[in-house]
Amino acid sequence: QVQLVESGGGLVQPGGSLRLSCAASGSIFSIYAMGWYRQDPGKQRELVAGITSYGSTHYADSVKGRFTISGDNAKHTVYLQMNSLKSEDTAVYYCGYAGSWRFLPEYWGQGTQVTVSS
């Protein structure tokens, strides 16, 4: 079992910044892929940004150049720095963990709300 604890999120004005954190604990594999996903009402959950235990990163086209994902392997923690936020970034953001190279999470965090509004 893997437990994911998220922090960050909240309300921010357009153009502002937020930082999300996700700490994993439990049966962590040496090879893993962790990422942040978001889900708009009525839509499927989609990968926003992900990072593997080897440091490879992946970004959705909509956030490239604005969001940066980083990780601390020693702490099994990933961070998502979100800059130049737009109203369309408003969503519930979920941290996901997969015990493989693929961004197909087997475990999820509880989700954190990000609202971008003036």
LINQUIPE-V28635 format. One record per pair of residues at least 12 apart in sequence whose C-alpha atoms are under 6 Angstrom apart, sorted by the first residue. I is the first residue (numbers start at 1). J is the second residue. D is the distance in whole Angstrom. If there is no record, write none. Layout:
i & j & d
I & J & D
I & J & D
//
This chain:
i & j & d
1 & 26 & 6
1 & 27 & 6
2 & 25 & 6
2 & 26 & 5
2 & 27 & 6
3 & 24 & 6
3 & 25 & 5
4 & 23 & 6
4 & 24 & 5
4 & 109 & 5
5 & 22 & 5
5 & 23 & 5
6 & 21 & 6
6 & 22 & 4
7 & 20 & 6
7 & 21 & 5
8 & 20 & 4
9 & 112 & 6
9 & 113 & 6
9 & 114 & 5
10 & 114 & 5
11 & 115 & 5
11 & 116 & 6
12 & 116 & 5
13 & 116 & 5
13 & 117 & 5
13 & 118 & 5
14 & 85 & 5
14 & 86 & 5
14 & 116 & 6
14 & 117 & 6
15 & 84 & 4
15 & 85 & 5
16 & 84 & 5
16 & 85 & 6
17 & 82 & 5
17 & 83 & 4
18 & 82 & 5
19 & 80 & 6
19 & 81 & 5
19 & 82 & 6
20 & 79 & 6
20 & 80 & 5
21 & 78 & 6
21 & 79 & 5
22 & 77 & 5
22 & 78 & 5
23 & 76 & 6
23 & 77 & 4
24 & 76 & 5
29 & 99 & 6
31 & 53 & 6
31 & 100 & 6
32 & 52 & 6
32 & 53 & 5
32 & 98 & 6
32 & 99 & 4
32 & 100 & 5
32 & 101 & 6
33 & 51 & 6
33 & 52 & 4
33 & 97 & 6
33 & 98 & 5
33 & 101 & 5
33 & 103 & 6
34 & 50 & 6
34 & 51 & 6
34 & 96 & 6
34 & 97 & 5
35 & 49 & 6
35 & 50 & 4
35 & 95 & 6
35 & 96 & 5
36 & 48 & 6
36 & 49 & 5
36 & 94 & 6
36 & 95 & 5
37 & 93 & 6
37 & 94 & 5
38 & 92 & 6
38 & 93 & 4
38 & 94 & 6
39 & 92 & 6
40 & 91 & 6
48 & 60 & 5
66 & 83 & 5
67 & 81 & 6
67 & 82 & 4
67 & 83 & 6
68 & 80 & 6
68 & 81 & 5
87 & 116 & 5
90 & 114 & 5
90 & 115 & 5
90 & 116 & 5
91 & 114 & 6
92 & 111 & 6
92 & 112 & 5
92 & 113 & 4
93 & 111 & 5
93 & 112 & 5
94 & 109 & 6
94 & 111 & 4
95 & 108 & 6
95 & 109 & 5
96 & 108 & 5
//
